[in-house]
């Protein structure tokens, strides 16, 4: 059975993030996809702004223009997600 960890002859994969190293995070399931989409778009905008030698203000404007539709879509989708009240949080069984 295959196991995790380093293997000598395993293929090396090219990182898919322009900003480098990654980190695992725990986020609410309702936000996971949109946060990943936002992170990908910020990463893409950063790479484009560096390759086009944009100023910090131009890079900021480019990033804001690109992520605003993602944020708007997230807000629309979250309208349907019920929020847990304090009482509901207290009665949840421990995981």
N, CA, C and O atoms as a GROMACS GRO file, in nm:
protein
  380
    1UNK      N    1   0.085  -0.118   0.000
    1UNK     CA    2   0.000   0.000   0.000
    1UNK      C    3   0.090   0.124   0.000
    1UNK      O    4   0.188   0.130   0.073
    2UNK      N    5   0.056   0.221  -0.080
    2UNK     CA    6   0.133   0.344  -0.087
    2UNK      C    7   0.116   0.425   0.040
    2UNK      O    8   0.010   0.426   0.102
    3UNK      N    9   0.222   0.491   0.079
    3UNK     CA   10   0.218   0.575   0.199
    3UNK      C   11   0.263   0.716   0.163
    3UNK      O   12   0.328   0.737   0.060
    4UNK      N   13   0.228   0.810   0.246
    4UNK     CA   14   0.268   0.949   0.223
    4UNK      C   15   0.416   0.970   0.251
    4UNK      O   16   0.485   0.879   0.296
    5UNK      N   17   0.463   1.091   0.225
    5UNK     CA   18   0.601   1.124   0.254
    5UNK      C   19   0.687   1.126   0.130
    5UNK      O   20   0.639   1.101   0.019
    6UNK      N   21   0.814   1.156   0.148
    6UNK     CA   22   0.908   1.168   0.038
    6UNK      C   23   0.945   1.030  -0.018
    6UNK      O   24   0.967   0.936   0.058
    7UNK      N   25   0.950   1.021  -0.149
    7UNK     CA   26   0.996   0.900  -0.216
    7UNK      C   27   1.099   0.941  -0.320
    7UNK      O   28   1.079   1.038  -0.393
    8UNK      N   29   1.209   0.868  -0.327
    8UNK     CA   30   1.321   0.904  -0.415
    8UNK      C   31   1.280   0.927  -0.560
    8UNK      O   32   1.318   1.028  -0.619
    9UNK      N   33   1.206   0.838  -0.617
    9UNK     CA   34   1.175   0.845  -0.760
    9UNK      C   35   1.040   0.909  -0.791
    9UNK      O   36   0.990   0.900  -0.904
   10UNK      N   37   0.981   0.972  -0.692
   10UNK     CA   38   0.851   1.036  -0.715
   10UNK      C   39   0.871   1.159  -0.805
   10UNK      O   40   0.973   1.227  -0.795
   11UNK      N   41   0.774   1.186  -0.893
   11UNK     CA   42   0.789   1.303  -0.981
   11UNK      C   43   0.782   1.432  -0.901
   11UNK      O   44   0.707   1.442  -0.803
   12UNK      N   45   0.859   1.529  -0.943
   12UNK     CA   46   0.855   1.661  -0.879
   12UNK      C   47   0.757   1.746  -0.956
   12UNK      O   48   0.766   1.758  -1.078
   13UNK      N   49   0.663   1.806  -0.886
   13UNK     CA   50   0.561   1.886  -0.949
   13UNK      C   51   0.597   2.034  -0.940
   13UNK      O   52   0.649   2.081  -0.839
   14UNK      N   53   0.570   2.104  -1.047
   14UNK     CA   54   0.594   2.248  -1.049
   14UNK      C   55   0.489   2.314  -0.962
   14UNK      O   56   0.370   2.285  -0.974
   15UNK      N   57   0.531   2.405  -0.872
   15UNK     CA   58   0.433   2.475  -0.789
   15UNK      C   59   0.334   2.552  -0.876
   15UNK      O   60   0.372   2.606  -0.980
   16UNK      N   61   0.209   2.557  -0.834
   16UNK     CA   62   0.108   2.628  -0.912
   16UNK      C   63   0.083   2.769  -0.861
   16UNK      O   64   0.003   2.842  -0.918
   17UNK      N   65   0.151   2.808  -0.753
   17UNK     CA   66   0.135   2.941  -0.697
   17UNK      C   67   0.256   3.027  -0.733
   17UNK      O   68   0.370   2.984  -0.717
   18UNK      N   69   0.230   3.147  -0.782
   18UNK     CA   70   0.338   3.238  -0.816
   18UNK      C   71   0.404   3.297  -0.691
   18UNK      O   72   0.521   3.334  -0.695
   19UNK      N   73   0.331   3.304  -0.582
   19UNK     CA   74   0.384   3.366  -0.460
   19UNK      C   75   0.466   3.269  -0.375
   19UNK      O   76   0.514   3.306  -0.268
   20UNK      N   77   0.481   3.146  -0.422
   20UNK     CA   78   0.571   3.054  -0.353
   20UNK      C   79   0.503   2.956  -0.260
   20UNK      O   80   0.399   2.898  -0.292
   21UNK      N   81   0.565   2.938  -0.142
   21UNK     CA   82   0.523   2.837  -0.046
   21UNK      C   83   0.377   2.850  -0.006
   21UNK      O   84   0.320   2.959  -0.008
   22UNK      N   85   0.317   2.738   0.029
   22UNK     CA   86   0.176   2.737   0.071
   22UNK      C   87   0.164   2.689   0.215
   22UNK      O   88   0.259   2.637   0.273
   23UNK      N   89   0.045   2.707   0.270
   23UNK     CA   90   0.017   2.666   0.407
   23UNK      C   91  -0.126   2.617   0.414
   23UNK      O   92  -0.215   2.674   0.351
   24UNK      N   93  -0.149   2.511   0.488
   24UNK     CA   94  -0.283   2.458   0.508
   24UNK      C   95  -0.357   2.544   0.609
   24UNK      O   96  -0.301   2.584   0.712
   25UNK      N   97  -0.484   2.573   0.580
   25UNK     CA   98  -0.567   2.653   0.670
   25UNK      C   99  -0.701   2.585   0.690
   25UNK      O  100  -0.749   2.513   0.602
   26UNK      N  101  -0.762   2.607   0.805
   26UNK     CA  102  -0.898   2.560   0.831
   26UNK      C  103  -0.990   2.679   0.814
   26UNK      O  104  -0.974   2.781   0.882
   27UNK      N  105  -1.086   2.666   0.725
   27UNK     CA  106  -1.183   2.773   0.701
   27UNK      C  107  -1.322   2.710   0.695
   27UNK      O  108  -1.334   2.591   0.668
   28UNK      N  109  -1.426   2.789   0.720
   28UNK     CA  110  -1.561   2.734   0.707
   28UNK      C  111  -1.585   2.682   0.565
   28UNK      O  112  -1.542   2.743   0.467
   29UNK      N  113  -1.651   2.570   0.556
   29UNK     CA  114  -1.678   2.507   0.426
   29UNK      C  115  -1.750   2.605   0.334
   29UNK      O  116  -1.723   2.608   0.213
   30UNK      N  117  -1.839   2.685   0.388
   30UNK     CA  118  -1.915   2.780   0.306
   30UNK      C  119  -1.825   2.884   0.240
   30UNK      O  120  -1.863   2.944   0.140
   31UNK      N  121  -1.704   2.906   0.296
   31UNK     CA  122  -1.613   3.005   0.241
   31UNK      C  123  -1.496   2.946   0.164
   31UNK      O  124  -1.424   3.020   0.096
   32UNK      N  125  -1.476   2.817   0.171
   32UNK     CA  126  -1.355   2.754   0.116
   32UNK      C  127  -1.333   2.785  -0.032
   32UNK      O  128  -1.225   2.829  -0.070
   33UNK      N  129  -1.434   2.762  -0.115
   33UNK     CA  130  -1.416   2.783  -0.259
   33UNK      C  131  -1.390   2.928  -0.294
   33UNK      O  132  -1.304   2.958  -0.378
   34UNK      N  133  -1.463   3.019  -0.232
   34UNK     CA  134  -1.445   3.160  -0.265
   34UNK      C  135  -1.309   3.211  -0.215
   34UNK      O  136  -1.246   3.293  -0.282
   35UNK      N  137  -1.264   3.164  -0.099
   35UNK     CA  138  -1.133   3.205  -0.050
   35UNK      C  139  -1.022   3.154  -0.140
   35UNK      O  140  -0.924   3.224  -0.164
   36UNK      N  141  -1.037   3.033  -0.190
   36UNK     CA  142  -0.939   2.979  -0.284
   36UNK      C  143  -0.941   3.060  -0.414
   36UNK      O  144  -0.835   3.091  -0.468
   37UNK      N  145  -1.060   3.094  -0.463
   37UNK     CA  146  -1.070   3.176  -0.585
   37UNK      C  147  -1.006   3.313  -0.564
   37UNK      O  148  -0.937   3.363  -0.653
   38UNK      N  149  -1.030   3.374  -0.448
   38UNK     CA  150  -0.969   3.504  -0.418
   38UNK      C  151  -0.817   3.492  -0.413
   38UNK      O  152  -0.746   3.575  -0.470
   39UNK      N  153  -0.769   3.391  -0.344
   39UNK     CA  154  -0.624   3.372  -0.333
   39UNK      C  155  -0.561   3.350  -0.471
   39UNK      O  156  -0.455   3.405  -0.500
   40UNK      N  157  -0.625   3.269  -0.555
   40UNK     CA  158  -0.574   3.244  -0.690
   40UNK      C  159  -0.568   3.374  -0.771
   40UNK      O  160  -0.471   3.400  -0.841
   41UNK      N  161  -0.674   3.455  -0.761
   41UNK     CA  162  -0.679   3.578  -0.839
   41UNK      C  163  -0.575   3.679  -0.789
   41UNK      O  164  -0.512   3.746  -0.870
   42UNK      N  165  -0.557   3.689  -0.658
   42UNK     CA  166  -0.454   3.777  -0.603
   42UNK      C  167  -0.316   3.730  -0.649
   42UNK      O  168  -0.233   3.812  -0.688
   43UNK      N  169  -0.292   3.600  -0.645
   43UNK     CA  170  -0.166   3.543  -0.691
   43UNK      C  171  -0.142   3.575  -0.838
   43UNK      O  172  -0.032   3.613  -0.877
   44UNK      N  173  -0.246   3.558  -0.920
   44UNK     CA  174  -0.237   3.585  -1.064
   44UNK      C  175  -0.210   3.734  -1.090
   44UNK      O  176  -0.126   3.769  -1.173
   45UNK      N  177  -0.281   3.822  -1.019
   45UNK     CA  178  -0.263   3.966  -1.036
   45UNK      C  179  -0.123   4.009  -0.994
   45UNK      O  180  -0.061   4.093  -1.059
   46UNK      N  181  -0.074   3.953  -0.886
   46UNK     CA  182   0.061   3.987  -0.840
   46UNK      C  183   0.162   3.951  -0.948
   46UNK      O  184   0.252   4.030  -0.979
   47UNK      N  185   0.148   3.831  -1.003
   47UNK     CA  186   0.240   3.785  -1.108
   47UNK      C  187   0.233   3.876  -1.230
   47UNK      O  188   0.336   3.915  -1.285
   48UNK      N  189   0.111   3.910  -1.273
   48UNK     CA  190   0.095   3.999  -1.389
   48UNK      C  191   0.154   4.137  -1.362
   48UNK      O  192   0.221   4.194  -1.448
   49UNK      N  193   0.130   4.191  -1.245
   49UNK     CA  194   0.180   4.325  -1.214
   49UNK      C  195   0.332   4.327  -1.211
   49UNK      O  196   0.394   4.425  -1.252
   50UNK      N  197   0.394   4.220  -1.162
   50UNK     CA  198   0.540   4.212  -1.161
   50UNK      C  199   0.595   4.197  -1.302
   50UNK      O  200   0.694   4.261  -1.338
   51UNK      N  201   0.531   4.113  -1.384
   51UNK     CA  202   0.581   4.091  -1.520
   51UNK      C  203   0.561   4.213  -1.609
   51UNK      O  204   0.633   4.231  -1.707
   52UNK      N  205   0.462   4.298  -1.575
   52UNK     CA  206   0.437   4.419  -1.654
   52UNK      C  207   0.500   4.543  -1.590
   52UNK      O  208   0.480   4.654  -1.638
   53UNK      N  209   0.576   4.524  -1.482
   53UNK     CA  210   0.641   4.634  -1.411
   53UNK      C  211   0.543   4.745  -1.371
   53UNK      O  212   0.572   4.863  -1.389
   54UNK      N  213   0.428   4.705  -1.319
   54UNK     CA  214   0.330   4.804  -1.276
   54UNK      C  215   0.371   4.865  -1.142
   54UNK      O  216   0.438   4.801  -1.061
   55UNK      N  217   0.330   4.988  -1.120
   55UNK     CA  218   0.355   5.052  -0.991
   55UNK      C  219   0.268   4.984  -0.886
   55UNK      O  220   0.177   4.908  -0.919
   56UNK      N  221   0.295   5.012  -0.760
   56UNK     CA  222   0.216   4.954  -0.651
   56UNK      C  223   0.070   4.996  -0.662
   56UNK      O  224  -0.019   4.915  -0.640
   57UNK      N  225   0.045   5.122  -0.698
   57UNK     CA  226  -0.093   5.170  -0.712
   57UNK      C  227  -0.164   5.101  -0.828
   57UNK      O  228  -0.281   5.065  -0.816
   58UNK      N  229  -0.094   5.082  -0.939
   58UNK     CA  230  -0.155   5.013  -1.054
   58UNK      C  231  -0.182   4.867  -1.021
   58UNK      O  232  -0.285   4.812  -1.060
   59UNK      N  233  -0.090   4.804  -0.950
   59UNK     CA  234  -0.109   4.665  -0.910
   59UNK      C  235  -0.228   4.652  -0.816
   59UNK      O  236  -0.307   4.558  -0.827
   60UNK      N  237  -0.241   4.746  -0.723
   60UNK     CA  238  -0.353   4.746  -0.629
   60UNK      C  239  -0.485   4.761  -0.704
   60UNK      O  240  -0.582   4.690  -0.676
   61UNK      N  241  -0.490   4.854  -0.800
   61UNK     CA  242  -0.612   4.877  -0.878
   61UNK      C  243  -0.648   4.752  -0.959
   61UNK      O  244  -0.764   4.712  -0.961
   62UNK      N  245  -0.549   4.692  -1.023
   62UNK     CA  246  -0.573   4.570  -1.102
   62UNK      C  247  -0.630   4.459  -1.013
   62UNK      O  248  -0.727   4.393  -1.050
   63UNK      N  249  -0.570   4.440  -0.897
   63UNK     CA  250  -0.615   4.335  -0.806
   63UNK      C  251  -0.757   4.361  -0.759
   63UNK      O  252  -0.840   4.271  -0.758
   64UNK      N  253  -0.785   4.486  -0.718
   64UNK     CA  254  -0.920   4.520  -0.669
   64UNK      C  255  -1.025   4.500  -0.777
   64UNK      O  256  -1.134   4.450  -0.749
   65UNK      N  257  -0.994   4.540  -0.899
   65UNK     CA  258  -1.090   4.522  -1.010
   65UNK      C  259  -1.120   4.375  -1.034
   65UNK      O  260  -1.233   4.338  -1.064
   66UNK      N  261  -1.018   4.291  -1.022
   66UNK     CA  262  -1.035   4.149  -1.051
   66UNK      C  263  -1.105   4.074  -0.940
   66UNK      O  264  -1.181   3.980  -0.967
   67UNK      N  265  -1.082   4.113  -0.814
   67UNK     CA  266  -1.142   4.034  -0.705
   67UNK      C  267  -1.282   4.082  -0.668
   67UNK      O  268  -1.355   4.008  -0.602
   68UNK      N  269  -1.320   4.203  -0.707
   68UNK     CA  270  -1.453   4.253  -0.668
   68UNK      C  271  -1.567   4.163  -0.716
   68UNK      O  272  -1.658   4.135  -0.638
   69UNK      N  273  -1.565   4.115  -0.842
   69UNK     CA  274  -1.674   4.023  -0.883
   69UNK      C  275  -1.678   3.894  -0.802
   69UNK      O  276  -1.786   3.839  -0.777
   70UNK      N  277  -1.562   3.845  -0.760
   70UNK     CA  278  -1.557   3.724  -0.679
   70UNK      C  279  -1.620   3.751  -0.542
   70UNK      O  280  -1.696   3.669  -0.491
   71UNK      N  281  -1.587   3.866  -0.484
   71UNK     CA  282  -1.644   3.903  -0.355
   71UNK      C  283  -1.795   3.920  -0.365
   71UNK      O  284  -1.869   3.874  -0.279
   72UNK      N  285  -1.841   3.986  -0.471
   72UNK     CA  286  -1.986   4.005  -0.491
   72UNK      C  287  -2.057   3.871  -0.502
   72UNK      O  288  -2.164   3.852  -0.443
   73UNK      N  289  -1.999   3.778  -0.577
   73UNK     CA  290  -2.060   3.646  -0.592
   73UNK      C  291  -2.063   3.574  -0.458
   73UNK      O  292  -2.162   3.507  -0.426
   74UNK      N  293  -1.958   3.586  -0.380
   74UNK     CA  294  -1.952   3.523  -0.248
   74UNK      C  295  -2.063   3.574  -0.159
   74UNK      O  296  -2.132   3.496  -0.093
   75UNK      N  297  -2.081   3.706  -0.157
   75UNK     CA  298  -2.186   3.765  -0.073
   75UNK      C  299  -2.323   3.714  -0.116
   75UNK      O  300  -2.407   3.683  -0.031
   76UNK      N  301  -2.346   3.706  -0.247
   76UNK     CA  302  -2.473   3.653  -0.296
   76UNK      C  303  -2.496   3.509  -0.250
   76UNK      O  304  -2.606   3.474  -0.206
   77UNK      N  305  -2.393   3.426  -0.260
   77UNK     CA  306  -2.405   3.286  -0.221
   77UNK      C  307  -2.422   3.270  -0.071
   77UNK      O  308  -2.494   3.180  -0.026
   78UNK      N  309  -2.357   3.355   0.007
   78UNK     CA  310  -2.365   3.343   0.152
   78UNK      C  311  -2.501   3.386   0.208
   78UNK      O  312  -2.534   3.355   0.322
   79UNK      N  313  -2.579   3.457   0.128
   79UNK     CA  314  -2.712   3.498   0.175
   79UNK      C  315  -2.797   3.376   0.208
   79UNK      O  316  -2.886   3.384   0.293
   80UNK      N  317  -2.770   3.263   0.142
   80UNK     CA  318  -2.850   3.142   0.163
   80UNK      C  319  -2.795   3.053   0.276
   80UNK      O  320  -2.859   2.956   0.315
   81UNK      N  321  -2.678   3.087   0.330
   81UNK     CA  322  -2.618   3.003   0.433
   81UNK      C  323  -2.671   3.045   0.570
   81UNK      O  324  -2.656   3.161   0.609
   82UNK      N  325  -2.733   2.952   0.645
   82UNK     CA  326  -2.783   2.986   0.777
   82UNK      C  327  -2.668   3.001   0.877
   82UNK      O  328  -2.573   2.923   0.875
   83UNK      N  329  -2.678   3.100   0.963
   83UNK     CA  330  -2.577   3.119   1.066
   83UNK      C  331  -2.622   3.048   1.193
   83UNK      O  332  -2.740   3.046   1.226
   84UNK      N  333  -2.527   2.989   1.262
   84UNK     CA  334  -2.558   2.921   1.387
   84UNK      C  335  -2.568   3.025   1.498
   84UNK      O  336  -2.483   3.112   1.512
   85UNK      N  337  -2.673   3.013   1.577
   85UNK     CA  338  -2.688   3.103   1.692
   85UNK      C  339  -2.596   3.055   1.804
   85UNK      O  340  -2.541   2.945   1.796
   86UNK      N  341  -2.578   3.136   1.906
   86UNK     CA  342  -2.494   3.099   2.019
   86UNK      C  343  -2.547   2.971   2.084
   86UNK      O  344  -2.469   2.886   2.125
   87UNK      N  345  -2.680   2.958   2.093
   87UNK     CA  346  -2.738   2.839   2.153
   87UNK      C  347  -2.709   2.714   2.070
   87UNK      O  348  -2.679   2.609   2.126
   88UNK      N  349  -2.716   2.726   1.938
   88UNK     CA  350  -2.688   2.612   1.852
   88UNK      C  351  -2.541   2.570   1.864
   88UNK      O  352  -2.510   2.451   1.861
   89UNK      N  353  -2.452   2.667   1.877
   89UNK     CA  354  -2.309   2.634   1.890
   89UNK      C  355  -2.283   2.559   2.020
   89UNK      O  356  -2.200   2.468   2.024
   90UNK      N  357  -2.354   2.596   2.127
   90UNK     CA  358  -2.334   2.531   2.257
   90UNK      C  359  -2.386   2.388   2.257
   90UNK      O  360  -2.335   2.304   2.331
   91UNK      N  361  -2.488   2.357   2.176
   91UNK     CA  362  -2.548   2.224   2.178
   91UNK      C  363  -2.484   2.130   2.078
   91UNK      O  364  -2.523   2.013   2.071
   92UNK      N  365  -2.387   2.177   1.999
   92UNK     CA  366  -2.322   2.088   1.903
   92UNK      C  367  -2.239   1.984   1.977
   92UNK      O  368  -2.173   2.016   2.076
   93UNK      N  369  -2.242   1.860   1.929
   93UNK     CA  370  -2.158   1.759   1.992
   93UNK      C  371  -2.010   1.785   1.959
   93UNK      O  372  -1.980   1.833   1.849
   94UNK      N  373  -1.919   1.756   2.051
   94UNK     CA  374  -1.776   1.777   2.023
   94UNK      C  375  -1.732   1.686   1.909
   94UNK      O  376  -1.781   1.574   1.894
   95UNK      N  377  -1.638   1.736   1.830
   95UNK     CA  378  -1.590   1.658   1.715
   95UNK      C  379  -1.463   1.586   1.750
   95UNK      O  380  -1.408   1.515   1.666
   0.00000   0.00000   0.00000
